[in-house]
Amino acid sequence: METNIYGDVLTVTGDDGTRHHIPLDAIASWGELLGCDTDMETVAAIIQVRSNRSDPGVIDPATGRTAWTSAYEQVERDELADRQQTRMAALHPVLTESGALSPDGREETRRLLGLDAMPVMEDADGRLAATLAGVADRIAATRDRFRRQSIDYLTDHQR
């Protein structure tokens, strides 16, 4: 496996020659939405979903819900709770694709994307870890910005 950073894009070339171009913004947002513990875990999830083409797209045309909707709802709810907006957080439900309440929107999204267990890159090596370590601060800052922006539209209406 070969890895490089070009600007704000991680390029991962597998041993089979398959190349993935992954924006650092995607690593930050996918990591937050899927609840990944590490950036390497996030990269593995991105590659797995892309390789398996397991994102189902719109799953409910009437509401426009996608596999990602419950994860966004969970991020919004968590961020509201972190800002001590407990009333708004309590009024902001996280739903499954069928409309039932979900205890963990990230788990629902992982299930819909075919990521029942968090993926592990069997061929991940020190090069990927070193490459990601070199941009960890940039990914963390982007992740924080993503989290804040996830509810700005909710809290702006309250002012």
GUZAVEX-314872 format. One record per residue (C-alpha): residue in three letters; x, y, z; residue number from 1. Coordinates in Angstrom, 3 decimals, always signed. Layout:
<sites>
SITE dolum        u        v        w vexvex
SITE   ALA        X        Y        Z    NUM
...
</sites>
This chain:
<sites>
SITE dolum        u        v        w vexvex
SITE   MET   +0.000   +0.000   +0.000      1
SITE   GLU   +1.207   +3.453   -0.896      2
SITE   THR   -0.104   +6.653   +0.681      3
SITE   ASN   +0.470  +10.326   -0.025      4
SITE   ILE   -1.074  +13.678   +0.797      5
SITE   TYR   -1.600  +16.067   -2.101      6
SITE   GLY   -2.973  +19.347   -0.774      7
SITE   ASP   -6.090  +18.365   +1.147      8
SITE   VAL   -6.437  +14.893   -0.388      9
SITE   LEU   -5.151  +11.544   +0.863     10
SITE   THR   -4.259   +9.155   -1.949     11
SITE   VAL   -4.208   +5.463   -1.067     12
SITE   THR   -2.973   +3.004   -3.676     13
SITE   GLY   -3.617   -0.614   -2.809     14
SITE   ASP   -1.301   -3.468   -3.673     15
SITE   ASP   -3.697   -4.338   -6.526     16
SITE   GLY   -3.248   -0.854   -8.008     17
SITE   THR   -6.662   +0.417   -6.924     18
SITE   ARG   -6.364   +4.093   -6.100     19
SITE   HIS   -8.577   +6.027   -3.706     20
SITE   HIS   -8.543   +9.822   -3.482     21
SITE   ILE  -10.033  +10.806   -0.124     22
SITE   PRO  -10.408  +14.473   +0.850     23
SITE   LEU   -9.348  +15.232   +4.422     24
SITE   ASP  -12.811  +16.783   +4.883     25
SITE   ALA  -14.310  +13.364   +4.098     26
SITE   ILE  -12.088  +11.665   +6.672     27
SITE   ALA  -13.227  +14.202   +9.279     28
SITE   SER  -16.944  +14.018   +8.494     29
SITE   TRP  -17.131  +10.240   +7.944     30
SITE   GLY  -15.198   +9.677  +11.165     31
SITE   GLU  -17.647  +11.816  +13.115     32
SITE   LEU  -20.740  +10.408  +11.403     33
SITE   LEU  -19.669   +6.772  +11.809     34
SITE   GLY  -18.203   +7.192  +15.288     35
SITE   CYS  -14.777   +5.917  +14.267     36
SITE   ASP  -12.080   +5.848  +16.933     37
SITE   THR   -9.167   +6.585  +14.596     38
SITE   ASP   -8.525   +8.177  +11.224     39
SITE   MET   -7.193   +4.816   +9.978     40
SITE   GLU  -10.519   +3.215  +10.912     41
SITE   THR  -12.293   +5.981   +9.002     42
SITE   VAL  -10.139   +5.470   +5.899     43
SITE   ALA  -10.869   +1.724   +6.067     44
SITE   ALA  -14.623   +2.440   +6.250     45
SITE   ILE  -14.476   +4.844   +3.295     46
SITE   ILE  -12.559   +2.353   +1.180     47
SITE   GLN  -14.886   -0.508   +2.155     48
SITE   VAL  -18.068   +1.422   +1.304     49
SITE   ARG  -16.605   +2.677   -1.985     50
SITE   SER  -15.227   -0.732   -2.962     51
SITE   ASN  -18.453   -2.568   -2.115     52
SITE   ARG  -20.663   +0.217   -3.453     53
SITE   SER  -22.775   -0.342   -0.349     54
SITE   ASP  -24.272   +3.147   +0.063     55
SITE   PRO  -27.948   +2.570   -0.827     56
SITE   GLY  -28.629   +6.233   -1.630     57
SITE   VAL  -32.150   +7.465   -0.876     58
SITE   ILE  -33.968   +4.807   +1.146     59
SITE   ASP  -37.252   +6.676   +1.616     60
SITE   PRO  -38.241   +8.854   -1.343     61
SITE   ALA  -41.145  +10.366   +0.606     62
SITE   THR  -38.852  +11.859   +3.261     63
SITE   GLY  -35.555  +11.895   +1.369     64
SITE   ARG  -33.870   +9.843   +4.126     65
SITE   THR  -30.559   +8.265   +3.187     66
SITE   ALA  -28.301   +5.861   +5.035     67
SITE   TRP  -26.584   +8.933   +6.477     68
SITE   THR  -29.651  +10.696   +7.906     69
SITE   SER  -29.667   +8.934  +11.283     70
SITE   ALA  -25.942   +9.630  +11.759     71
SITE   TYR  -26.479  +13.347  +11.058     72
SITE   GLU  -29.357  +13.336  +13.544     73
SITE   GLN  -27.078  +11.712  +16.125     74
SITE   VAL  -24.286  +14.254  +15.543     75
SITE   GLU  -26.805  +17.089  +15.896     76
SITE   ARG  -28.264  +15.620  +19.070     77
SITE   ASP  -24.811  +15.029  +20.589     78
SITE   GLU  -23.650  +18.543  +19.733     79
SITE   LEU  -26.806  +20.048  +21.236     80
SITE   ALA  -26.218  +18.047  +24.410     81
SITE   ASP  -22.565  +19.174  +24.476     82
SITE   ARG  -23.738  +22.791  +24.276     83
SITE   GLN  -26.102  +22.087  +27.160     84
SITE   GLN  -29.100  +22.579  +24.909     85
SITE   THR  -30.765  +19.653  +26.672     86
SITE   ARG  -34.319  +20.656  +25.802     87
SITE   MET  -33.499  +20.959  +22.099     88
SITE   ALA  -31.515  +17.703  +22.239     89
SITE   ALA  -34.475  +15.919  +23.822     90
SITE   LEU  -36.757  +17.259  +21.090     91
SITE   HIS  -34.354  +16.176  +18.338     92
SITE   PRO  -35.046  +12.463  +17.782     93
SITE   VAL  -32.758  +10.017  +16.019     94
SITE   LEU  -34.755   +7.663  +13.805     95
SITE   THR  -34.158   +4.405  +11.963     96
SITE   GLU  -35.021   +3.961   +8.297     97
SITE   SER  -38.485   +2.708   +9.339     98
SITE   GLY  -39.139   +5.791  +11.470     99
SITE   ALA  -38.606   +4.116  +14.847    100
SITE   LEU  -36.518   +5.829  +17.514    101
SITE   SER  -32.891   +4.754  +17.390    102
SITE   PRO  -30.642   +4.612  +20.440    103
SITE   ASP  -27.581   +5.244  +18.234    104
SITE   GLY  -27.906   +6.895  +14.837    105
SITE   ARG  -24.295   +6.110  +13.959    106
SITE   GLU  -24.912   +2.409  +14.454    107
SITE   GLU  -27.953   +2.599  +12.156    108
SITE   THR  -25.878   +4.312   +9.460    109
SITE   ARG  -23.083   +1.733   +9.756    110
SITE   ARG  -25.665   -1.047   +9.383    111
SITE   LEU  -27.220   +0.541   +6.283    112
SITE   LEU  -23.764   +0.992   +4.722    113
SITE   GLY  -22.858   -2.648   +5.344    114
SITE   LEU  -20.416   -1.757   +8.127    115
SITE   ASP  -21.980   -3.854  +10.888    116
SITE   ALA  -18.564   -4.088  +12.539    117
SITE   MET  -16.049   -1.323  +12.181    118
SITE   PRO  -13.676   -2.220   +9.350    119
SITE   VAL  -10.021   -2.966   +9.783    120
SITE   MET   -7.508   -2.507   +6.998    121
SITE   GLU   -5.670   -5.808   +6.998    122
SITE   ASP   -2.924   -4.387   +4.819    123
SITE   ALA   -2.662   -1.086   +6.689    124
SITE   ASP   +0.877   -0.415   +7.615    125
SITE   GLY   +3.054   +2.189   +9.206    126
SITE   ARG   +3.058   +4.299   +6.056    127
SITE   LEU   -0.665   +5.045   +6.289    128
SITE   ALA   -0.381   +5.716  +10.020    129
SITE   ALA   +2.560   +8.059   +9.430    130
SITE   THR   +0.792   +9.835   +6.567    131
SITE   LEU   -2.340  +10.373   +8.658    132
SITE   ALA   -0.287  +11.450  +11.690    133
SITE   GLY   +1.173  +14.228   +9.558    134
SITE   VAL   -2.295  +15.693   +8.941    135
SITE   ALA   -4.009  +14.673  +12.201    136
SITE   ASP   -4.274  +18.281  +13.404    137
SITE   ARG   -5.895  +19.362  +10.130    138
SITE   ILE   -8.390  +16.483  +10.286    139
SITE   ALA   -9.188  +17.239  +13.944    140
SITE   ALA   -9.800  +20.922  +13.181    141
SITE   THR  -12.041  +19.982  +10.262    142
SITE   ARG  -13.922  +17.494  +12.457    143
SITE   ASP  -14.520  +20.213  +15.080    144
SITE   ARG  -15.751  +22.630  +12.406    145
SITE   PHE  -18.054  +19.906  +10.991    146
SITE   ARG  -19.515  +19.287  +14.457    147
SITE   ARG  -20.123  +22.984  +15.096    148
SITE   GLN  -21.673  +23.556  +11.686    149
SITE   SER  -23.928  +20.529  +12.087    150
SITE   ILE  -26.254  +22.472  +14.373    151
SITE   ASP  -25.572  +26.094  +13.504    152
SITE   TYR  -28.782  +26.156  +11.493    153
SITE   LEU  -30.715  +24.900  +14.553    154
SITE   THR  -29.215  +27.309  +17.076    155
SITE   ASP  -29.278  +30.307  +14.689    156
SITE   HIS  -33.082  +30.113  +14.613    157
SITE   GLN  -33.172  +30.330  +18.412    158
SITE   ARG  -31.366  +33.692  +18.631    159
</sites>
